[in-house]
Amino acid sequence: MKKFYITTPIYYVNAEPHIGSSYTTIVGDIFARFKRMMGYDVFYLTGTDEHGQKIAQAAREKGVEPQQLCDELAQKFKELWRELEITNDYFIRTTDENHMKTVQYFVAKMMENGDVYKGTYEGWYCVPCETYWNEDELEHTEDGKHVCPSCKREVQLIKEENYFFRLSKYNDALLKHFRENPDFVEPDFRRNEMLKILESGLKDLSITRTTLKWGIPMPDDPEHVIYVWVDALINYVSAIGYPDDMESFNKWWPADVHLIGKEINRFHSLIWPAMLMSVGLPLPKKIFAHGWLTVNGQKISKSLGNAIDPREYVKKYGNDVVRYYLVRDIMFGKDGDFSEENLIKRLNSDLANDYGNLLHRTLAMIVKHFDSQIPGIGELEEIDKNLVENYEKTKRMYIELMDKYRITEALDVLWQFIGDLNKYFDETKPWVLAKEGNKERLGTILSLVTESIFKVATLVSCVMPNSSKEIYSRLSVSEAFSEKLLEGWNILKGNKVIHGEPLFKKIEKTQKETEKVQQPQKQGEKTMEKQEKVAGQVGSENVVSVEELIDIDYFKKVDLRVAKVLAAEKVEKSEKLVKLQIDLGELGTRQIVAGIAQFYKPEELVGKLIVVVANLKPAKLMGIESRGMLLAAKKNDKLTLLTVSSEIEPGAKIS
């Protein structure tokens, strides 16, 4: 059986878990579940980092022993992961006896290989980050204080006898590995940051402290305590048996992916590989450094009081909704903002309207017209064949993107198919067929839609396991999620359906919010004209009065990017709309809809480098999601797209 070993960072126990630490763990859980569904033997590791100066200080402030503090907080992490239904296979603690023995064994082996020596360290140390900095790496305040470039807090000047790791010895080997394995660190811009450090040259690393006692003693020199980062990184091998259970270790190592936050990229992408080289172990296959999660635009901080407990939102909206929102609305790999308002929009639009409502109305018709039994799929017409072909294409793209850890794009692709499935339902008009008594054709359509929803539920089960289980239950499917259920059609024929409450409940607007919203127009041409008008405003002329002037801070909120048009096609039943697939470089591929069909033919757009607003909230035009807006200039009846030189790479930021 194929194996898959995935890890999260181990979380520091100087504070309680919050939505930021939960984010990485949820993402790890999604990939672990996906790989299990695809037939892999999976080992998913998470845990807590429990040594170091921060822990000692936090314990002292609370008037407890460090071990007691660690025990209390490690338990809180475990309880949270249980409540969030995280399927980790092991939870490691760096105060575990086996781990501490492995750390000493690992460091002793580095010493045996001549890679550790004793010297004197004099330099700057950041306690909150547990990080040593060189003078030229520091930032400075107006009053002349030296501050950490990562957390912006004041650093300490320390001088003490330390053991050093010959990190510089592995500079060339690391450079070679980076160049021969361009996917070793992702996203690309994080890899490039590490390459710049390597190209400027690594310096040897102090790996012990004598002024701190809360840590693992150095082998044969207990006056020295091993640097917390050296201790922490070794968890990835100690958790799977190194060096006592080599059968287990050899089964799982190397790790397929280390999921980490961008602030610890240097430790994982440079120091950890060098340590592994020192003891002769293979390097992990990939390190994926995602961005930071903010809350309503602010960095998560105890002092700001926004270190929210994800259980609040799980209780309010459900675990599946929180999981879906985190990986659909926030581009994995980039910084992202957690907003309850945006979560509600995703719930109402994507989940309740597009996904849940389609299931609800399809099962209602099966109950009414087929005595609750799923009919068989009869002879396929062209529109049916197109749907089947669309699904096969969607499945391939979804799996390929998930295998590349491009989860946000994978869900974009899947929800595009859900949109097409809704369109198929509307265009085939099963309610008309029911009135006409054409049960054979009606049965084919309802079966195709039901089986398509079943396949979507299987694909998305890694993200939303509970709702997928509920769909399985309503379709009388008792099997576990597996790759084989993605193949073939007519596999649900004869199954009894259970028509229940809507799968997702919409969050209704408050009275105050409702008053701001105009009464909805009737469906049909008026709605279409309204949507086309909105999209067509891309190039409209506006007169800006003095009262509408904006300042530079307001302008900085607009994220303008260069995008390359990969594909373009006219939107059916629309004179103005064009659907474009665009490449935004580090932001990935996206779909936008623009009202430019009267000015450009789709084939003229392919290959153009255009300017888009990349941080516009998603909107739907004629049922098609648009994530961004292109820029154009319009004068009288002429509209011209804003384009840039071909020398600029897609994704380049415009400022």
C-alpha positions in Angstrom: 0.0 0.0 0.0 1.2 3.5 -0.8 2.2 5.5 2.3 1.6 9.2 3.2 3.3 10.9 6.2 2.0 14.4 7.0 2.9 16.7 9.9 1.8 20.0 11.4 4.2 22.1 13.4 4.2 21.2 17.1 2.4 24.1 18.9 4.0 26.1 21.7 2.2 25.7 25.0 2.8 29.1 26.4 -0.8 30.0 25.5 -4.1 28.3 24.7 -4.9 27.1 21.2 -6.9 29.4 18.9 -8.2 29.6 15.3 -4.6 30.2 14.0 -3.2 26.9 15.3 -6.4 25.2 14.4 -6.1 26.3 10.8 -2.9 24.4 10.1 -4.3 21.3 11.9 -7.6 21.4 10.0 -5.7 21.7 6.7 -3.5 18.7 7.7 -6.6 16.7 8.6 -8.1 17.5 5.2 -5.1 16.2 3.3 -4.8 13.1 5.6 -8.5 12.3 4.9 -8.1 12.8 1.2 -5.1 10.5 1.0 -6.9 7.8 3.0 -9.8 8.1 0.6 -7.4 7.6 -2.3 -6.1 4.4 -0.8 -3.0 5.5 1.1 -1.8 4.2 4.4 -1.6 7.6 6.3 0.3 8.7 9.4 -0.8 12.2 10.5 1.3 13.8 13.3 0.6 16.8 15.4 1.6 17.7 19.0 3.0 20.3 21.4 6.4 22.0 21.9 7.0 22.2 25.6 10.6 23.4 26.3 12.3 26.7 26.2 12.5 30.1 27.9 9.0 31.2 27.0 7.5 28.2 28.7 9.6 28.7 31.8 8.6 32.4 31.9 4.9 31.6 31.4 5.0 29.0 34.2 6.7 31.4 36.5 4.1 34.1 35.9 1.4 31.6 36.8 3.2 30.4 39.8 3.3 26.7 38.7 6.0 24.3 37.6 6.8 24.2 33.9 5.7 20.6 33.6 2.4 21.3 35.2 1.8 24.2 32.7 2.7 21.9 29.9 0.4 19.1 31.1 -2.6 21.5 31.3 -2.1 23.1 27.9 -1.2 20.0 26.0 -4.5 18.5 27.3 -6.3 21.6 26.0 -4.8 21.1 22.5 -5.8 17.4 22.6 -9.4 18.2 23.6 -9.7 20.8 20.9 -8.5 18.5 18.2 -11.0 15.9 19.4 -13.8 18.4 19.3 -12.7 19.5 15.8 -12.7 15.8 14.8 -9.1 15.9 13.8 -7.9 12.4 12.7 -4.3 12.6 13.8 -2.6 9.2 14.3 -0.3 10.4 17.1 0.1 13.4 19.4 3.7 14.0 20.4 4.9 16.0 23.3 8.5 17.1 23.6 8.5 16.3 27.3 7.8 12.6 26.4 10.7 10.4 27.6 11.1 8.7 24.3 11.4 12.0 22.4 13.9 13.4 24.9 16.1 10.3 24.5 15.9 10.6 20.7 17.0 14.2 20.8 20.1 13.3 22.8 20.8 10.4 20.5 20.4 12.7 17.4 22.6 15.5 18.8 25.3 12.9 19.9 25.3 11.6 16.4 25.8 15.1 15.0 28.8 15.5 17.4 30.3 12.1 16.3 30.2 13.3 12.8 32.2 16.4 13.7 29.4 18.8 13.2 29.1 20.2 16.7 31.8 22.2 18.5 32.0 24.4 21.7 32.5 28.1 21.4 31.3 31.4 22.8 28.1 33.0 21.6 27.7 36.8 21.8 24.7 38.2 20.0 21.0 39.0 19.9 18.2 36.6 21.1 14.5 37.0 20.8 12.7 35.2 23.7 9.2 35.2 22.1 10.5 33.6 18.9 13.2 31.6 20.6 15.5 32.8 17.8 19.1 34.0 17.5 19.6 37.0 15.1 22.7 38.6 13.6 23.2 42.4 14.1 22.5 43.0 10.4 19.2 41.1 10.5 17.7 43.2 13.3 15.3 46.1 12.9 15.4 49.3 15.0 12.9 51.5 16.7 12.9 55.3 16.6 14.5 55.4 20.1 17.3 53.1 19.0 16.1 49.7 20.4 16.9 46.5 18.6 13.8 44.5 17.7 13.2 41.1 16.2 12.4 41.3 12.4 9.7 38.6 12.9 7.7 39.6 16.0 8.9 43.2 16.3 9.7 42.9 20.0 12.9 43.9 21.7 15.7 41.4 21.6 18.3 40.6 24.3 22.1 40.8 24.0 23.5 37.6 25.4 27.0 36.2 25.9 27.6 32.6 27.0 29.5 29.4 26.3 27.5 27.4 23.8 27.7 24.4 21.5 27.5 25.2 17.8 26.2 23.3 14.8 28.3 23.6 11.7 25.3 24.8 9.6 27.7 26.6 7.2 29.2 23.2 6.2 25.9 22.3 4.5 25.3 25.5 2.6 26.4 24.2 -0.8 24.6 20.9 -0.3 21.4 22.7 0.5 21.8 25.0 -2.5 22.2 22.0 -4.7 19.1 20.3 -3.2 17.0 23.4 -3.7 18.1 23.8 -7.3 17.6 20.1 -8.2 14.2 19.9 -6.4 12.3 23.1 -7.2 9.2 21.9 -5.4 11.0 21.1 -2.2 9.7 24.3 -0.5 6.3 25.8 -1.5 4.9 28.2 -2.4 7.5 29.5 -4.8 7.9 32.8 -3.2 8.7 31.1 0.2 11.3 28.9 -1.6 12.9 32.0 -3.2 13.2 33.6 0.3 15.2 30.6 1.5 17.3 30.6 -1.7 18.4 34.2 -1.0 19.5 33.2 2.5 21.5 30.3 1.1 23.0 32.5 -1.6 24.2 35.0 1.0 25.7 32.1 3.1 24.7 30.3 6.2 26.4 30.9 9.6 27.0 28.3 12.3 24.1 28.0 14.7 24.3 28.1 18.5 22.4 25.0 19.7 22.6 25.1 23.5 22.0 27.4 26.5 23.5 27.5 29.9 21.3 30.2 31.4 18.2 28.1 31.0 17.4 24.8 32.7 13.9 23.9 31.3 15.0 21.8 28.4 16.8 18.6 27.4 20.4 18.3 28.7 23.2 18.1 26.3 24.7 14.5 26.1 27.7 14.3 28.5 27.4 17.9 29.4 24.2 18.5 31.4 25.1 22.1 32.2 24.0 22.9 28.7 20.4 22.6 27.6 19.7 21.9 23.9 18.2 24.8 22.0 14.4 24.5 21.8 14.3 24.5 18.0 16.8 21.6 17.7 14.7 19.7 20.2 11.4 20.5 18.4 12.4 19.6 14.9 13.5 16.2 15.9 9.9 15.3 16.8 9.2 14.4 13.2 11.5 11.4 13.5 11.1 10.5 17.2 7.3 10.2 16.7 7.7 7.4 14.2 10.3 5.3 16.1 13.7 6.7 15.4 16.1 5.2 16.4 14.6 2.3 18.5 11.9 1.1 16.0 13.6 1.3 12.6 10.9 -0.8 11.0 8.3 1.8 11.8 10.7 4.6 11.0 11.7 3.2 7.6 8.0 2.7 6.7 7.1 6.3 7.2 10.2 8.4 6.6 10.8 10.6 4.7 7.8 12.8 5.5 5.7 13.6 2.4 5.0 17.1 3.7 5.7 19.3 6.7 2.9 21.8 7.0 4.2 25.0 8.7 3.5 28.7 9.1 5.7 31.1 7.1 7.4 32.5 10.3 9.2 29.1 10.9 10.2 28.5 7.3 13.9 29.0 7.9 14.0 26.4 10.7 12.2 23.8 8.6 13.7 24.5 5.2 17.3 25.2 6.1 18.2 24.1 9.6 16.2 20.8 9.7 17.5 19.6 6.3 21.1 20.4 7.4 20.6 18.4 10.7 19.3 15.5 8.7 22.2 15.6 6.4 24.5 15.6 9.4 23.1 12.3 10.7 22.7 10.8 7.2 18.9 10.7 7.0 16.9 11.5 3.9 15.3 14.9 3.6 11.5 15.4 3.8 9.9 15.5 0.3 8.2 18.8 0.8 7.8 21.8 3.2 4.7 23.9 2.7 4.8 27.2 4.4 1.4 28.8 4.5 0.6 32.4 5.3 -0.7 33.9 8.6 -4.3 34.0 9.6 -5.7 37.3 10.8 -9.1 38.0 12.3 -11.1 40.8 10.8 -7.8 42.2 9.4 -5.9 42.1 12.7 -3.1 39.7 13.6 -4.2 37.2 16.2 -3.0 38.4 19.6 -3.9 37.9 23.3 -3.5 41.7 23.9 -6.0 42.5 21.2 -8.4 39.9 22.5 -9.0 38.3 19.1 -7.4 34.9 19.8 -10.8 33.3 19.2 -11.7 29.7 20.1 -12.8 27.9 16.9 -15.4 26.0 19.0 -17.5 29.1 19.1 -18.0 29.0 15.4 -18.3 25.2 15.2 -21.1 25.4 17.8 -22.8 28.2 15.8 -22.4 27.0 12.2 -21.1 23.4 12.3 -17.7 21.9 12.0 -18.1 21.3 8.2 -18.9 24.9 7.5 -15.9 26.2 9.4 -13.6 23.7 7.7 -15.0 24.6 4.2 -14.8 28.3 4.8 -11.1 28.2 6.0 -9.9 26.4 2.9 -12.3 27.9 0.3 -12.3 31.6 1.2 -8.6 31.8 2.2 -6.1 30.9 -0.5 -3.9 28.2 1.0 -0.3 29.4 1.0 -1.2 33.1 1.3 -2.1 35.3 4.3 -5.8 35.2 4.9 -8.4 36.8 7.1 -11.0 35.0 9.2 -14.3 37.0 8.9 -17.6 35.7 10.3 -19.3 37.9 7.7 -17.5 36.1 4.9 -18.2 32.7 6.5 -21.9 33.4 6.5 -21.7 34.4 2.8 -20.0 31.1 1.9 -22.5 29.2 4.0 -25.5 30.8 2.4 -24.2 30.9 -1.2 -22.0 27.9 -1.7 -23.4 25.4 0.8 -27.1 26.2 1.3 -28.0 27.6 -2.2 -25.7 25.7 -4.6 -25.0 22.4 -2.9 -27.7 21.7 -0.3 -30.6 23.1 -2.2 -29.8 21.0 -5.3 -29.8 17.8 -3.1 -33.0 18.9 -1.5 -35.1 19.5 -4.6 -33.7 16.4 -6.4 -34.6 14.0 -3.6 -38.0 15.7 -3.2 -38.8 14.8 -6.9 -37.5 11.2 -6.4 -39.7 10.8 -3.4 -42.8 12.2 -5.2 -42.4 10.6 -8.6 -40.5 7.4 -8.0 -41.7 6.3 -4.6 -38.4 7.2 -2.9 -36.4 4.8 -5.1 -33.5 6.1 -7.3 -34.4 5.3 -10.9 -31.9 4.0 -13.4 -30.1 6.1 -16.0 -31.6 5.5 -19.4 -30.4 6.6 -22.9 -28.2 9.7 -22.7 -28.8 12.8 -24.8 -26.1 15.2 -25.7 -26.6 17.4 -22.7 -26.3 14.3 -20.4 -23.1 13.2 -22.1 -21.6 16.7 -21.6 -22.5 16.5 -17.9 -20.7 13.1 -17.6 -17.7 14.4 -19.5 -17.7 17.5 -17.3 -17.6 15.4 -14.1 -14.7 13.2 -15.4 -12.7 16.4 -16.2 -13.6 17.9 -12.8 -12.6 14.7 -10.9 -9.2 14.6 -12.7 -8.5 18.3 -12.0 -9.7 18.1 -8.4 -7.5 15.1 -7.6 -4.5 16.6 -9.4 -4.8 19.9 -7.5 -5.3 18.1 -4.1 -2.1 16.1 -4.8 -0.3 19.4 -5.3 -1.7 20.9 -2.0 -3.7 23.5 -4.0 -6.8 22.9 -2.0 -8.5 26.3 -2.6 -8.2 25.8 -6.4 -9.5 22.2 -6.0 -12.6 23.5 -4.3 -13.0 26.2 -6.9 -13.0 23.5 -9.6 -15.5 21.4 -7.7 -17.9 24.3 -7.1 -17.8 25.2 -10.7 -19.1 21.7 -11.4 -21.8 22.2 -8.8 -22.8 25.3 -10.6 -22.9 23.4 -13.9 -25.0 20.7 -12.2 -27.5 23.3 -11.1 -27.6 24.7 -14.6 -28.1 21.2 -16.0 -31.1 20.7 -13.6 -32.6 24.0 -14.7 -32.1 23.5 -18.4 -33.5 20.0 -18.5 -36.6 21.2 -16.6 -37.5 17.9 -14.7 -40.7 19.5 -13.3 -42.0 20.0 -16.9 -41.1 16.3 -17.7 -43.0 15.3 -14.6 -46.1 17.2 -15.7 -45.9 15.6 -19.2 -45.6 12.2 -17.6 -42.2 11.5 -19.3 -40.9 9.3 -16.5 -38.1 7.6 -18.4 -36.5 10.9 -19.3 -37.3 12.3 -15.8 -35.6 9.3 -14.2 -32.4 9.7 -16.2 -32.1 13.3 -15.3 -32.8 12.8 -11.6 -30.4 9.8 -11.5 -27.6 11.7 -13.1 -28.0 14.6 -10.7 -28.2 12.3 -7.7 -25.2 10.3 -8.7 -23.2 13.5 -9.4 -24.1 14.9 -6.0 -23.0 11.5 -4.5 -19.6 11.8 -6.3 -19.2 15.4 -5.2 -19.9 14.3 -1.6 -17.2 11.7 -1.9 -14.6 14.1 -3.3 -15.4 16.7 -0.7 -15.6 14.3 2.2 -12.1 15.2 3.3 -13.2 18.8 3.8 -16.8 18.2 5.0 -16.9 14.7 6.4 -20.2 15.1 8.4 -22.3 16.5 5.5 -20.9 13.8 3.2 -21.9 11.1 5.7 -25.3 12.6 5.8 -25.6 12.6 2.0 -24.5 8.9 2.0 -27.2 8.2 4.6 -29.9 9.9 2.6 -28.9 7.9 -0.4 -28.7 4.6 1.6 -25.0 4.1 1.0 -23.2 2.4 3.9 -19.7 2.2 2.4 -16.8 4.3 3.6 -15.5 7.1 1.4 -13.1 5.6 -1.2 -11.7 6.2 -4.6 -13.7 3.3 -6.2 -16.9 5.2 -5.5 -15.8 7.9 -7.9 -16.0 5.5 -10.9 -19.0 4.4 -13.0 -22.6 5.3 -13.1 -25.9 3.7 -12.2 -24.4 2.5 -8.9 -27.3 4.0 -6.9 -30.1 2.5 -8.9 -32.8 1.2 -6.7 -31.5 2.7 -3.5 -34.1 4.2 -1.2 -33.7 7.9 -0.6 -34.5 9.7 2.7 -35.8 13.3 2.2 -35.0 15.3 5.3 -34.3 18.8 6.4 -32.0 21.0 4.2 -28.4 19.9 4.4 -27.3 23.4 5.4 -29.4 26.1 7.0 -29.1 29.6 5.7 -28.3 32.4 8.1 -31.1 35.0 7.7 -30.2 38.6 7.7 -31.2 40.8 10.6 -34.1 43.2 10.1 -31.6 46.1 9.9 -29.6 44.3 7.2 -32.7 43.3 5.3 -33.9 47.0 5.1 -30.7 47.8 3.2 -31.4 45.1 0.5 -33.7 45.9 -2.4 -36.6 43.6 -3.1 -35.4 40.8 -5.5 -36.4 41.1 -9.1 -38.3 38.4 -10.9 -36.3 35.6 -12.4 -35.6 35.8 -16.1 -34.6 38.6 -18.4 -34.7 41.4 -15.8 -32.3 39.5 -13.5 -30.0 38.7 -16.4 -30.0 42.4 -17.5 -29.2 43.5 -14.0 -26.3 41.0 -13.8 -24.9 42.0 -17.2 -25.2 45.7 -16.2 -23.1 45.1 -13.1 -20.5 43.2 -15.0 -20.5 45.8 -17.8 -19.5 48.6 -15.4 -15.9 47.4 -15.7 -15.2 50.3 -18.1 -17.8 52.9 -17.2 -16.8 56.5 -16.9 -17.2 58.0 -13.5 -16.8 61.6 -12.4 -15.0 61.8 -9.0 -15.9 64.8 -7.0 -13.7 66.4 -4.3 -15.8 64.6 -1.6 -14.8 61.2 -3.1 -11.1 61.7 -2.9 -9.3 58.8 -1.1 -6.0 58.7 0.9 -3.1 56.4 0.2 -4.0 54.0 3.0 -7.4 53.4 1.4 -5.8 52.8 -2.0 -3.3 50.3 -0.5 -6.2 48.1 0.4 -6.8 47.4 -3.3 -4.6 44.5 -4.4 -3.9 45.1 -8.1 -2.1 42.3 -9.9 -0.9 41.3 -13.3 -2.8 38.3 -14.6 -2.4 36.2 -17.8 -5.5 35.0 -19.5 -5.4 31.2 -19.9 -8.8 30.7 -21.5 -11.9 32.7 -22.4 -15.4 31.9 -23.5 -18.7 33.7 -23.8 -21.4 33.1 -21.2 -24.4 31.4 -22.7 -27.6 33.5 -23.0 -25.6 36.7 -22.4 -24.6 39.3 -24.9 -22.1 41.0 -22.6 -20.5 38.4 -20.4 -17.2 36.6 -20.9 -15.8 33.9 -18.5 -12.0 34.0 -18.2 -9.6 31.6 -16.5 -6.6 33.7 -15.4 -3.1 32.9 -13.9 -2.2 35.1 -10.9 1.2 33.6 -10.3 1.7 32.9 -6.6 -2.1 33.4 -6.0 -2.9 30.5 -8.4 -5.5 30.3 -11.1 -8.9 32.0 -10.9 -12.1 32.5 -12.8 -13.5 36.0 -13.4 -16.5 37.2 -15.3 -16.5 40.5 -17.2 -18.9 42.4 -19.4 -16.5 42.8 -22.4 -18.1 40.5 -25.0 -19.2 43.4 -27.2 -15.6 44.7 -27.4 -13.4 41.5 -27.5 -13.8 38.1 -28.9 -12.8 35.3 -26.5 -9.9 34.1 -28.7 -8.4 37.6 -28.7 -8.1 37.6 -24.9 -6.1 34.4 -24.5 -2.4 35.2 -23.7 -3.0 38.8 -22.8 -1.5 40.2 -19.6 -4.2 42.2 -18.0 -4.6 44.1 -14.7 -7.1 42.8 -12.1 -8.3 43.6 -8.6 -7.3 40.4 -6.8 -8.8 41.0 -3.4 -12.4 41.7 -4.5 -15.0 39.6 -2.7 -16.4 36.8 -4.8 -19.6 37.5 -6.7 -22.0 35.5 -8.9 -23.0 36.7 -12.3 -25.7 34.5 -13.9 -24.8 31.8 -11.5 -21.1 31.8 -12.3 -18.6 32.8 -9.6 -16.2 35.6 -10.3 -13.2 36.0 -8.1 -11.7 39.4 -9.1 -12.3 42.2 -11.6 -10.3 43.2 -14.6 -9.6 46.9 -15.3 -10.5 48.7 -18.5 -10.9 52.2 -19.8 -14.1 53.4 -21.6 -14.6 56.4 -23.7 -17.9 56.9 -25.5 -18.6 53.5 -27.2 -15.0 52.2 -27.1 -13.6 50.0 -24.3 -9.9 49.1 -24.0 -8.5 46.6 -21.5 -5.5 47.7 -19.3 -2.6 45.5 -20.4 1.1 45.3 -19.4 4.4 44.4 -21.0 5.1 40.7 -21.7 8.2 41.1 -19.6 6.2 41.1 -16.4 5.4 37.7 -14.7 1.8 36.9 -13.8 1.0 37.7 -10.2 3.2 40.8 -10.1 1.8 43.3 -7.7 1.0 46.8 -9.0 1.7 49.7 -6.7 
